[in-house]
Amino acid sequence: MKLGIVGLPNVGKSTLFNAITNAGAESANYPFCTIEPNVGMVTVPDSRLDYLAEMYNPKKYTPAVIEFVDIAGLVKGASQGAGLGNKFLSNIRMTDAIVHVVRCFDDENIMHVVEDASKAVPVDPAGDIECINLELILADCEMIERRIDRTKKAAKGGDKKFVREAAVLEGLLEHLNQGKSARVYECEPDELAIIKESDLLSLKPIIYAANMDEDGVTHPEDNKYFNIVKEIAAAEGSQVLPICAKTEQEIAELDKEEQQMFLEELGLEQSGLDRLIQCSYTLLGLISFLTAGSDEVRAWTITRGTKAPQAAGKIHSDFERGFIRAEVIAFDDLQTLGSMSAAKEKGRIRSEGKEYVMKDGDIVNFLFNV
């Protein structure tokens, strides 16, 4: 999974990236500090995998990972090449979802930039979100217009498939021209399938990371800016995450025990990274299944609703091609019983076939024959 961290200049993108990846990306109070995207890999914390590691003492421990990309700050006009616009947009296209960092605090010492990099403007979360969304929409309009032209030429041969495709795309284009993102376009499943053939920027799922000061993040509902972002996210079915990038960077510099103490002092149950990962999995409809043995314990990320053969294919294509059955036990059952041998005695290890839909936390052994 690859998440792109985006936002206007100086909203805290690189500070947040540094905190969650410890990659040391440059962070400074001037526009376009980030030019080339910084990339960091983060392991997904999973106490279930830790439990299995203690049980098997494996040679290899492999958690799921998320790739974060810190993308250059965008300004108004990016879709026409303003600032580092073209590079910004191409980098977003490579991601599965967008983490849009929105400034939700006032600080006269930090410039807030929207269009003119030499001119600071008042903090305005709704305006900031609209600015970036509009640039993504404008870029999508150009792409859809080109696709409509190609489709209409193909439709001249009388193929109803292309006639239908052109009609769907024209409906979407009308929606985009109203300044509305593709992700809020209401359509039938078959129409969405046509739309998804274009890698649209404004169709990508979004997590709005409301970057607040230390006081605000502990009581986000009291922050007027956060409530604005929350309302926008709710209207389009996106996720919103209250976070303090500066605090997260301070947490990242501590060892695990000190981190927990610091979080407790702030009245927070989890770090921003843990909450961001949870938001990402929820937003993209992802779950994890586990494999365990003396050689390796490993977490595998799949889409919710995936059936057993396709899950097996995540490990190796031969597993899916020659799938026979899956031996499955829920993690909670294993933890309650304490061992695989006890689970077998109690009949808690199930044999599942090709139609079995995987569940989060399943511990699986796939049987196959090629």
Secondary structure per residue as TSV (DSSP state, phi and psi in degrees):
chain	resnum	aa	ss	phi	psi
A	1	M	-	360.0	133.0
A	2	K	E	-122.0	123.7
A	3	L	E	-113.1	130.1
A	4	G	E	-97.7	125.8
A	5	I	E	-92.7	116.7
A	6	V	E	-126.7	169.8
A	7	G	-	158.9	171.0
A	8	L	S	-67.9	163.7
A	9	P	T	-58.8	143.2
A	10	N	T	68.1	22.6
A	11	V	S	-93.0	-5.8
A	12	G	S	109.7	15.0
A	13	K	H	-58.9	-55.0
A	14	S	H	-69.5	-32.1
A	15	T	H	-63.3	-43.4
A	16	L	H	-65.7	-42.6
A	17	F	H	-59.6	-45.6
A	18	N	H	-58.0	-42.8
A	19	A	H	-65.9	-41.8
A	20	I	H	-86.3	-16.4
A	21	T	H	-118.2	-14.3
A	22	N	-	54.1	31.3
A	23	A	-	-88.2	-11.4
A	24	G	-	72.5	33.3
A	25	A	-	-64.6	145.1
A	26	E	-	-64.1	137.9
A	27	S	-	-137.3	122.2
A	28	A	-	-151.9	164.0
A	29	N	S	-89.6	59.8
A	30	Y	S	-154.5	149.5
A	31	P	T	-63.2	148.0
A	32	F	T	63.6	29.8
A	33	C	-	-58.5	-38.3
A	34	T	-	-94.0	118.6
A	35	I	-	-109.1	-59.6
A	36	E	S	-86.7	141.6
A	37	P	-	-67.1	132.5
A	38	N	E	-84.5	142.5
A	39	V	E	-124.5	134.7
A	40	G	E	-139.5	140.3
A	41	M	E	-101.0	133.3
A	42	V	E	-125.1	130.9
A	43	T	E	-78.5	146.0
A	44	V	-	-88.0	115.4
A	45	P	-	-60.8	134.1
A	46	D	-	-150.6	103.9
A	47	S	H	-63.6	-25.1
A	48	R	H	-65.9	-39.4
A	49	L	H	-68.8	-37.1
A	50	D	H	-61.8	-40.8
A	51	Y	H	-62.3	-44.5
A	52	L	H	-66.3	-34.9
A	53	A	H	-64.6	-39.0
A	54	E	H	-67.4	-34.0
A	55	M	H	-71.7	-42.1
A	56	Y	H	-102.2	-17.7
A	57	N	-	46.1	59.0
A	58	P	-	-74.6	162.6
A	59	K	S	-70.5	-27.6
A	60	K	E	-137.1	137.9
A	61	Y	E	-121.0	116.8
A	62	T	E	-128.5	96.4
A	63	P	-	-78.3	167.3
A	64	A	-	-68.3	155.7
A	65	V	E	-130.5	153.1
A	66	I	E	-123.3	135.6
A	67	E	E	-99.1	122.8
A	68	F	E	-104.5	135.7
A	69	V	E	-121.2	119.5
A	70	D	E	-88.5	106.9
A	71	I	-	-98.4	144.0
A	72	A	-	-50.9	142.9
A	73	G	-	-59.4	139.2
A	74	L	-	-102.8	150.6
A	75	V	-	-127.7	166.9
A	76	K	T	-57.2	134.0
A	77	G	T	96.3	7.0
A	78	A	G	-59.9	-35.7
A	79	S	G	-64.9	-19.3
A	80	Q	G	-101.7	8.6
A	81	G	T	99.0	4.2
A	82	A	-	-64.9	148.4
A	83	G	T	60.6	-124.1
A	84	L	T	-112.7	33.5
A	85	G	H	-50.9	-52.9
A	86	N	H	-62.2	-40.5
A	87	K	H	-67.0	-40.9
A	88	F	H	-56.8	-49.6
A	89	L	H	-67.5	-38.6
A	90	S	H	-67.1	-33.6
A	91	N	H	-69.3	-36.9
A	92	I	H	-63.0	-36.8
A	93	R	H	-60.7	-22.5
A	94	M	T	-83.7	-4.8
A	95	T	-	-100.6	160.4
A	96	D	S	-85.5	-30.3
A	97	A	E	-155.5	163.8
A	98	I	E	-113.8	131.9
A	99	V	E	-102.5	103.9
A	100	H	E	-93.9	106.9
A	101	V	E	-80.7	123.5
A	102	V	E	-119.8	127.0
A	103	R	E	-71.8	125.4
A	104	C	-	-128.2	38.1
A	105	F	S	-148.6	155.1
A	106	D	-	-100.3	136.4
A	107	D	-	-160.5	108.0
A	108	E	T	-67.1	-13.0
A	109	N	T	-86.4	-7.3
A	110	I	S	-118.4	120.3
A	111	M	-	-63.2	139.9
A	112	H	-	-112.8	115.5
A	113	V	-	-115.7	134.6
A	114	V	S	-120.3	-50.7
A	115	E	S	-122.8	-54.0
A	116	D	-	-96.2	115.0
A	117	A	T	-65.6	-11.4
A	118	S	T	-100.9	1.8
A	119	K	-	-126.6	122.1
A	120	A	-	-83.8	143.8
A	121	V	-	-129.2	163.3
A	122	P	-	-63.6	152.3
A	123	V	-	-65.1	130.4
A	124	D	-	-150.6	85.9
A	125	P	H	-55.3	-43.7
A	126	A	H	-63.4	-42.5
A	127	G	H	-66.1	-37.8
A	128	D	H	-64.2	-45.2
A	129	I	H	-63.7	-43.9
A	130	E	H	-61.8	-39.4
A	131	C	H	-60.7	-51.1
A	132	I	H	-69.0	-43.4
A	133	N	H	-58.2	-40.8
A	134	L	H	-64.5	-39.7
A	135	E	H	-64.4	-38.1
A	136	L	H	-67.3	-40.5
A	137	I	H	-63.8	-44.0
A	138	L	H	-62.1	-40.6
A	139	A	H	-64.1	-38.8
A	140	D	H	-66.9	-38.1
A	141	C	H	-57.1	-45.0
A	142	E	H	-60.8	-43.8
A	143	M	H	-64.8	-44.2
A	144	I	H	-67.9	-38.4
A	145	E	H	-59.9	-42.4
A	146	R	H	-66.0	-38.6
A	147	R	H	-68.9	-37.3
A	148	I	H	-61.4	-43.6
A	149	D	H	-59.1	-45.9
A	150	R	H	-65.0	-40.5
A	151	T	H	-68.0	-40.1
A	152	K	H	-65.9	-36.6
A	153	K	H	-63.9	-41.9
A	154	A	H	-67.6	-30.3
A	155	A	H	-73.1	-16.9
A	156	K	T	-61.8	-20.7
A	157	G	T	-77.8	-4.0
A	158	G	-	91.4	5.6
A	159	D	-	-72.4	117.0
A	160	K	H	-63.5	-27.1
A	161	K	H	-58.5	-45.6
A	162	F	H	-73.6	-32.2
A	163	V	H	-62.3	-45.0
A	164	R	H	-63.7	-44.8
A	165	E	H	-59.9	-43.8
A	166	A	H	-62.2	-40.8
A	167	A	H	-64.2	-42.3
A	168	V	H	-62.8	-45.0
A	169	L	H	-68.1	-34.3
A	170	E	H	-67.3	-36.4
A	171	G	H	-64.2	-41.7
A	172	L	H	-65.2	-42.0
A	173	L	H	-61.1	-39.7
A	174	E	H	-61.1	-41.4
A	175	H	H	-63.2	-46.2
A	176	L	H	-63.4	-38.7
A	177	N	H	-66.2	-13.5
A	178	Q	T	-88.4	6.2
A	179	G	T	79.5	23.3
A	180	K	-	-108.3	138.9
A	181	S	-	-70.4	152.0
A	182	A	G	-62.8	-29.2
A	183	R	G	-69.4	-14.0
A	184	V	G	-107.2	12.0
A	185	Y	-	-77.7	123.3
A	186	E	-	-86.5	122.3
A	187	C	-	-155.7	170.4
A	188	E	-	-77.8	157.6
A	189	P	H	-55.0	-39.3
A	190	D	H	-69.0	-31.2
A	191	E	H	-71.2	-39.3
A	192	L	H	-62.6	-36.6
A	193	A	H	-61.3	-39.1
A	194	I	H	-66.3	-44.3
A	195	I	H	-63.3	-38.9
A	196	K	T	-67.5	-13.3
A	197	E	T	-67.7	-21.0
A	198	S	S	-96.7	133.5
A	199	D	-	-81.8	78.0
A	200	L	-	-81.2	135.6
A	201	L	G	-69.6	-41.9
A	202	S	G	-80.9	2.1
A	203	L	G	-92.8	-15.0
A	204	K	S	-66.7	139.2
A	205	P	-	-63.0	149.9
A	206	I	E	-128.8	138.2
A	207	I	E	-111.1	120.5
A	208	Y	E	-87.4	113.2
A	209	A	E	-91.4	102.3
A	210	A	E	-79.2	101.6
A	211	N	E	-81.1	112.5
A	212	M	-	-118.0	171.3
A	213	D	-	-81.9	175.0
A	214	E	H	-60.9	-39.0
A	215	D	H	-68.6	-39.3
A	216	G	H	-68.3	-36.6
A	217	V	H	-69.3	-24.2
A	218	T	H	-80.8	-21.3
A	219	H	S	-137.3	67.1
A	220	P	G	-60.8	-31.8
A	221	E	G	-64.9	-17.5
A	222	D	G	-87.3	-4.1
A	223	N	-	-95.6	119.1
A	224	K	H	-63.3	-34.6
A	225	Y	H	-67.7	-42.4
A	226	F	H	-60.4	-42.2
A	227	N	H	-63.6	-32.1
A	228	I	H	-65.6	-46.5
A	229	V	H	-63.9	-41.6
A	230	K	H	-60.6	-41.2
A	231	E	H	-65.7	-41.5
A	232	I	H	-64.6	-44.0
A	233	A	H	-61.7	-43.0
A	234	A	H	-62.8	-37.7
A	235	A	H	-67.0	-28.1
A	236	E	H	-112.3	7.7
A	237	G	T	72.8	26.2
A	238	S	-	-95.5	170.7
A	239	Q	E	-95.4	151.1
A	240	V	E	-130.6	137.8
A	241	L	E	-131.7	113.0
A	242	P	E	-72.7	130.7
A	243	I	E	-153.2	151.5
A	244	C	-	-118.0	104.0
A	245	A	H	-59.4	-38.9
A	246	K	H	-63.9	-43.9
A	247	T	H	-65.2	-40.5
A	248	E	H	-61.9	-35.3
A	249	Q	H	-67.9	-38.0
A	250	E	H	-65.3	-40.4
A	251	I	H	-63.4	-40.9
A	252	A	H	-62.4	-23.2
A	253	E	T	-85.1	-4.2
A	254	L	S	-98.5	160.5
A	255	D	-	-78.4	171.2
A	256	K	H	-58.8	-42.8
A	257	E	H	-65.3	-43.4
A	258	E	H	-67.0	-34.7
A	259	Q	H	-59.4	-45.9
A	260	Q	H	-63.9	-39.8
A	261	M	H	-64.6	-42.2
A	262	F	H	-63.4	-44.1
A	263	L	H	-61.3	-41.8
A	264	E	H	-63.4	-39.7
A	265	E	H	-61.8	-34.6
A	266	L	H	-83.6	-9.2
A	267	G	T	78.6	25.6
A	268	L	-	-109.8	136.9
A	269	E	S	-82.0	-32.5
A	270	Q	S	-135.6	158.4
A	271	S	-	-71.9	163.1
A	272	G	H	-61.0	-35.0
A	273	L	H	-62.8	-47.5
A	274	D	H	-60.2	-41.9
A	275	R	H	-68.8	-36.2
A	276	L	H	-65.6	-40.9
A	277	I	H	-62.5	-43.6
A	278	Q	H	-61.3	-42.9
A	279	C	H	-61.0	-40.6
A	280	S	H	-63.5	-45.9
A	281	Y	H	-64.1	-41.7
A	282	T	H	-64.3	-46.1
A	283	L	H	-61.5	-42.0
A	284	L	H	-93.4	0.6
A	285	G	T	65.4	45.0
A	286	L	E	-105.7	151.0
A	287	I	E	-137.5	173.4
A	288	S	E	-125.2	136.9
A	289	F	E	-112.3	161.5
A	290	L	E	-123.9	145.8
A	291	T	E	-122.4	145.4
A	292	A	-	-145.7	142.0
A	293	G	S	-178.1	-179.2
A	294	S	S	-69.7	-24.0
A	295	D	S	-78.7	-42.7
A	296	E	E	-160.3	142.3
A	297	V	E	-112.9	136.4
A	298	R	E	-149.9	145.1
A	299	A	E	-103.9	135.9
A	300	W	E	-119.9	130.4
A	301	T	E	-95.4	127.7
A	302	I	E	-136.1	166.3
A	303	T	E	-80.4	137.8
A	304	R	T	-55.6	133.6
A	305	G	T	100.6	-4.7
A	306	T	-	-67.4	136.4
A	307	K	B	-87.4	162.9
A	308	A	H	-54.4	-46.9
A	309	P	H	-60.5	-40.0
A	310	Q	H	-70.4	-33.9
A	311	A	H	-64.6	-41.8
A	312	A	H	-60.0	-34.7
A	313	G	H	-65.3	-21.0
A	314	K	H	-65.0	-30.2
A	315	I	H	-80.1	-48.0
A	316	H	-	-163.6	142.3
A	317	S	H	-59.8	-31.5
A	318	D	H	-63.7	-32.9
A	319	F	H	-62.6	-39.0
A	320	E	H	-76.1	-43.5
A	321	R	H	-63.0	-41.1
A	322	G	T	-105.9	23.8
A	323	F	E	-54.7	130.4
A	324	I	E	-108.7	-58.6
A	325	R	E	-163.9	170.9
A	326	A	E	-122.0	130.9
A	327	E	E	-93.2	118.7
A	328	V	E	-127.5	138.3
A	329	I	E	-137.5	138.1
A	330	A	E	-70.3	141.2
A	331	F	H	-56.0	-43.1
A	332	D	H	-59.9	-37.1
A	333	D	H	-66.2	-43.5
A	334	L	H	-62.6	-43.0
A	335	Q	H	-64.0	-40.1
A	336	T	H	-65.1	-41.6
A	337	L	H	-84.8	-23.3
A	338	G	-	91.8	-18.9
A	339	S	S	-161.1	160.2
A	340	M	H	-67.0	-36.8
A	341	S	H	-63.7	-40.2
A	342	A	H	-66.6	-37.0
A	343	A	H	-65.0	-38.3
A	344	K	H	-66.1	-43.0
A	345	E	H	-59.9	-37.5
A	346	K	T	-86.1	-1.7
A	347	G	T	69.6	29.3
A	348	R	-	-91.4	-6.7
A	349	I	-	-91.0	117.3
A	350	R	E	-97.7	153.5
A	351	S	E	-105.6	117.9
A	352	E	E	-118.3	145.6
A	353	G	-	-99.9	-161.0
A	354	K	T	-65.9	-23.3
A	355	E	T	-93.0	0.5
A	356	Y	-	-68.3	130.2
A	357	V	B	-94.3	121.9
A	358	M	-	-63.6	147.1
A	359	K	-	-119.2	152.9
A	360	D	T	-60.9	129.0
A	361	G	T	89.9	2.5
A	362	D	E	-62.3	134.6
A	363	I	E	-103.2	123.0
A	364	V	E	-128.3	143.4
A	365	N	E	-124.4	114.2
A	366	F	E	-90.1	133.3
A	367	L	E	-105.6	132.5
A	368	F	E	-148.1	165.1
A	369	N	-	-148.0	120.2
A	370	V	-	-115.2	360.0
